[in-house]
Amino acid sequence: MGMQISASGMFQAQQRMNITAGNIANATTPGYQAVQRDGTINTSPGVPEGSNVNLVTEEVGLLVERADFRANAAALKVQNGLAGEVLDLLA
């Protein structure tokens, strides 16, 4: 159960990283509306020529997403080690 939770957390962090990467890639695209980390479009009226991507916000998001991914990966590694210990004890 715990391994599934950690794997799911890693997957969600990766999905948010993909959204952030798309926002950064389109930061100079005229009229681009940034996608929020929950997948909704961040609509800002009156942005016809530029985009509404805030690169500072996106960079902070990347840092948070990376930390989230690493924390879940570390938890998964610990859980895997514990499962190995249990199997060794049972053998």
One Martini backbone bead per residue (centre of mass of N, CA, C, O) as a GRO file, in nm:
protein
   91
    1MET     BB    1   0.060   0.061  -0.023
    2GLY     BB    2   0.299   0.264   0.016
    3MET     BB    3   0.417   0.228  -0.269
    4GLN     BB    4   0.171   0.343  -0.419
    5ILE     BB    5   0.184   0.624  -0.296
    6SER     BB    6   0.467   0.699  -0.392
    7ALA     BB    7   0.420   0.650  -0.693
    8SER     BB    8   0.190   0.854  -0.717
    9GLY     BB    9   0.355   1.101  -0.626
   10MET     BB   10   0.555   1.085  -0.860
   11PHE     BB   11   0.350   1.114  -1.087
   12GLN     BB   12   0.233   1.389  -1.002
   13ALA     BB   13   0.498   1.545  -1.017
   14GLN     BB   14   0.543   1.490  -1.319
   15GLN     BB   15   0.287   1.627  -1.421
   16ARG     BB   16   0.360   1.910  -1.310
   17MET     BB   17   0.624   1.935  -1.469
   18ASN     BB   18   0.492   1.929  -1.749
   19ILE     BB   19   0.330   2.186  -1.714
   20THR     BB   20   0.567   2.373  -1.653
   21ALA     BB   21   0.722   2.321  -1.916
   22GLY     BB   22   0.499   2.433  -2.100
   23ASN     BB   23   0.496   2.717  -1.987
   24ILE     BB   24   0.790   2.786  -2.045
   25ALA     BB   25   0.788   2.724  -2.355
   26ASN     BB   26   0.528   2.949  -2.381
   27ALA     BB   27   0.611   3.238  -2.268
   28THR     BB   28   0.645   3.371  -2.583
   29THR     BB   29   0.357   3.315  -2.659
   30PRO     BB   30   0.108   3.454  -2.803
   31GLY     BB   31  -0.168   3.424  -2.579
   32TYR     BB   32  -0.074   3.249  -2.364
   33GLN     BB   33  -0.216   3.027  -2.120
   34ALA     BB   34  -0.163   2.923  -1.829
   35VAL     BB   35  -0.114   2.628  -1.658
   36GLN     BB   36  -0.214   2.476  -1.396
   37ARG     BB   37  -0.138   2.220  -1.172
   38ASP     BB   38  -0.453   2.115  -1.205
   39GLY     BB   39  -0.509   2.182  -1.538
   40THR     BB   40  -0.595   2.462  -1.550
   41ILE     BB   41  -0.672   2.763  -1.685
   42ASN     BB   42  -0.504   3.082  -1.669
   43THR     BB   43  -0.708   3.341  -1.694
   44SER     BB   44  -0.628   3.659  -1.854
   45PRO     BB   45  -0.731   3.947  -1.918
   46GLY     BB   46  -0.554   4.123  -2.159
   47VAL     BB   47  -0.343   3.895  -2.332
   48PRO     BB   48  -0.282   3.916  -2.659
   49GLU     BB   49   0.046   3.931  -2.698
   50GLY     BB   50   0.117   3.778  -2.458
   51SER     BB   51   0.178   3.613  -2.171
   52ASN     BB   52   0.092   3.474  -1.830
   53VAL     BB   53   0.376   3.389  -1.758
   54ASN     BB   54   0.549   3.316  -1.454
   55LEU     BB   55   0.874   3.238  -1.408
   56VAL     BB   56   0.895   3.239  -1.101
   57THR     BB   57   0.662   3.048  -1.042
   58GLU     BB   58   0.774   2.813  -1.212
   59GLU     BB   59   1.039   2.774  -1.057
   60VAL     BB   60   0.913   2.711  -0.786
   61GLY     BB   61   0.753   2.471  -0.885
   62LEU     BB   62   0.998   2.297  -0.961
   63LEU     BB   63   1.116   2.278  -0.677
   64VAL     BB   64   0.872   2.142  -0.547
   65GLU     BB   65   0.847   1.899  -0.741
   66ARG     BB   66   1.127   1.784  -0.688
   67ALA     BB   67   1.093   1.741  -0.384
   68ASP     BB   68   0.849   1.554  -0.406
   69PHE     BB   69   0.981   1.335  -0.574
   70ARG     BB   70   1.219   1.273  -0.381
   71ALA     BB   71   1.050   1.195  -0.134
   72ASN     BB   72   0.902   0.957  -0.270
   73ALA     BB   73   1.157   0.802  -0.352
   74ALA     BB   74   1.267   0.763  -0.066
   75ALA     BB   75   1.023   0.610   0.045
   76LEU     BB   76   1.039   0.378  -0.158
   77LYS     BB   77   1.320   0.281  -0.079
   78VAL     BB   78   1.255   0.210   0.213
   79GLN     BB   79   1.024   0.012   0.155
   80ASN     BB   80   1.196  -0.183  -0.010
   81GLY     BB   81   1.397  -0.250   0.216
   82LEU     BB   82   1.187  -0.362   0.415
   83ALA     BB   83   1.084  -0.588   0.235
   84GLY     BB   84   1.357  -0.732   0.221
   85GLU     BB   85   1.386  -0.787   0.523
   86VAL     BB   86   1.135  -0.961   0.553
   87LEU     BB   87   1.219  -1.178   0.348
   88ASP     BB   88   1.477  -1.260   0.498
   89LEU     BB   89   1.331  -1.352   0.761
   90LEU     BB   90   1.147  -1.572   0.610
   91ALA     BB   91   1.391  -1.753   0.478
   0.00000   0.00000   0.00000
